Amino acid sequence: MEMLVVTGASLLGGFVDSIVGGGGLILVPALFATFPGAPPATLLGTNKSASVWGTAAAAAQFGRKVQLQWASLLPAAAVGFAGSLLGAWAITVFPGEFLRRALPFILLAVLGYTLARKDMGRHHVPRFAGRHEILAACAIGLLIGLYDGFFGPGTGSFLVFLFVRWLGYDFLNASASAKCINVATNLAALMLLAAKGHVWWHYGLVMAVANVAGSVLGTRVALKHGAGFVRGVFIVVVSALILKTGYDAFLR
């Protein structure tokens, strides 16, 4: 029964995550509810062992259909990988409580800005080119990599928002680009947790297959319906993140 529950959650999480990020909203709570006595680090590591494959599958699918700027994305992914490792180390030194309480308000600002700017992310008009785009993408990779390693919730959604707001991408191109960096940050966290023995591979491998299946389906839906659809899903996911992180920070 446990395998069925977490596999189903992984399938749905992969579907949502492939469109706009936020798959952890589904899979992480499912793992914690199914295995309430397990160490949190082990559940988070098992989550990463599945989600990294779904994110990679989404990145590969988007890469075949969307013209990605690999010249800027590959350096950004490398910087994001390093940032995630540094963030994972930082959480062992600095308390994360301040970020846990600030996160709902940060997400609320992101949601408010997106709703106020109704045309934001509907048209693909990149603001930078060449070296300037590489530097901007690397800055995003470093910032979000640090965040993903240090804390994590909403990483994919933050990546999408920054690609839209700062780089001028539409939501479809931003979601596709975000996947490339998110693969690197997830992989860094997985390597660190696996090295410390915090992965249940017998669950993670089955969940990975389901996550990839959900990711492939979600990517096809996003490609079919375009930037407007991805924007709508982004608003729904960020709203759910606000509720979840607000509950965790102030009511739990």
N, C-alpha and C positions, 0 to 999 in steps of 0.2 A: 504493500500500500504506500509506504514512504516513497519508493521509487516512482510509482505512478504519479503521486502528487508533485514531486519536484521536477519530474520530466515534463508534465503538463505546464507547470509554471515556467520552465525553461523555454518551452515552445512559444508561449505567449510573450514572455520577456524578450525573446529574440525578435519576434514580430514588431513589437513596439520600439525596441532599441534600434533596429535597422532604419526606421523612418526618421527618428529625431532624438534618439538617446532616451534614457530613463527606464531601460529594461530592469535595472536593479530595484525599481519600485515594486516589481512583481516577484522577482526571483529571490531576492534577499529576505523579505518578510516570510515567504513560503518556506525557506530553509530554516529560519529561526522558529517558525511555528511547528514545523515537522520534527525538528531536533532541538527541543528547548534546553536540554542539558549539555549540549555540545559547546566546546570553546568557540567564542565568536570569531577568532582568527581562522579557525578551521572552516567555519561556514563561509566566511568571506573568501578564503582561498579556493574553496570548492566552487563558489559562484564565479570567480575569475577563470577557473579552469574550463568552464562551459562558455561564458560570455565572450572570452577572447576569440573563440572560433567563430561564433556568430557574427561578431564585429568584423573579423577578417573576411568572412564570406560576403558580407554586405559591401565592404570596401572593394572586393574583387568584382562584384556585380556592377556596382556603380561605375567602376573604372572602365568597364566595357561599353557603357552607355552614355556616360557624362565625360566631357573633356576636362580631366583633372590637371591641375598645374603641378606636375610631379617635381619640377625643378625647385619649387618652394615647399611642397608637402613633405618630401623625403627628408630634407634638413630639419623641418619642423617636427617630424616624427622622431628623429634621432634626439633632438633637444628635449622633446616631451618624455622620451624614455629615461633620459638622465634626470630630468626634473622629477619624475615619478619616484625614482630610486631615492633621490634626495629628500623628497617629501615623506617617504616611508621611514627614512632615518630620522627626520625631524620630529615625527610623532612620538618617537621614543625619548625625546629630549624636552619638547615643549608640550604643555597641555593643549588639547583641542577644544576645550569647553567654550571658549570665546567664539570660535568659528561656528560651533553647533548652534549657539543662540543668535548669531548674526545672520546665518544662512537664510532663514525664512524671509527676512527683510530685504536681503540682496535679491532673492528670487522674486519677491513682490515688485521691486523696482524694475527688474527685467520684464516681468509680465506687463506692468503699467506702461512701460516705454513701448513695448511691442503693440499693445492695444491702441495707444495714442497715435502711433505712426502706422496708419492703415496700409500704406503702400510699401512699408519697409519689407524687403526680402521678396517682393513680387517680381522684380526685374533684376537681371544679372548685369551689373555695371561695376566691374572691379575698379577700385580706387587706385591701385598700385600696379606696377609692372617691374619685371627684372629684379634687380637687387633689393629694391624697396619692398617688393612683395615677399621676397625671401625673408628679409629682416622682420617684417610684420608677422608673417606666419610663424617664424621661430619664437617671437615674443609670446604669441598665443600658446604655442607648444610648451614653452617653459612655464608660463603662468599656470596653465591648466594641468600640466604634468605635476607640478608641485602640489596643486590642490588635490589631484586624484590620489597621489601617494599619501598625502597627509590626512585627507578626510574622505572625499569621493562622491557623495550623492549629487547627482545632476551634472556630472562631468560632460556627458555628451551634449546636453542641452546648453551648457555654458559655451562649449566649442561652437555649436551652431550659431548661437547669438553673436559671438564675437566675429565669426566669419561674415555674418550678415551686416552687423552694425559697423565694424571697423574696416573690413576689406571690401564691402559693397557687393557681396555675393547674393544671389537669390537663395531661398530656403532649400531648394533642391540641390544646388551646387554646394551650399554650405554643409548640408547633411552628408553629402558624399565625401567632401574634404575632411569633415570632422572624423569620419570613420577611420581614416588613415592614421591620424594622430592618436585616436582612442585605442587602436590596436596596440600601438607602442606603449602607451601608459598602462594598459591592462597587462601586457606581457611583462613589463617591469615588476608590477605588483605581484603577478603570479610567480615569477621566478624567485622573488624574495620570500613569499609565503611557502612555496614548495620546498625551498632550501631549508626552511625551519620545520618541515613536516606538517604543514597546515593545509593539506589538500586530501580529500577523500577521492582518490582516483576512480574507484569502482562506481561511485555516483557521478563524478564529474565527466567521465567519458560518455556515459549514456545521455546525460544532460546536454553535452556538447552537440551530439547528433540532433537532438530536438531543437537546440538553440539555432543551429545552422539552418534547419528546415524552416523555422519561424522567420529567420533573418532573410532567407531567399524569398519567401512569400511577401514579407513586408517591403523589401526592396522593389519587387515587381509592382506592388501597389503604389509605392511612392513614385516610381518612374512613369507609371500609367497616368496618374492624376496630377502630377506636377507640383510646382512651388506653392500654389494656393492651398492645396491639400496638406502639404508638409507644414505650412504655417499654422493651419488649424490644429493639427496634431501637436505641434510645439506648444500652442497655448493651453491645450488640455493637459499635456504632460507637466508643464511648469506649474499649472494650477494644482495638480495632484502633489507635486513636490512641495509646494508651499504648505499644503495641509499636512503632509507627512512629516516634514522637517519641523514645522511649528508644533505639532503634537509631541514629537520626540524631545524638543528643546524645552517646552514649558508645561506640558501636561502629564508626561509619563512619570 
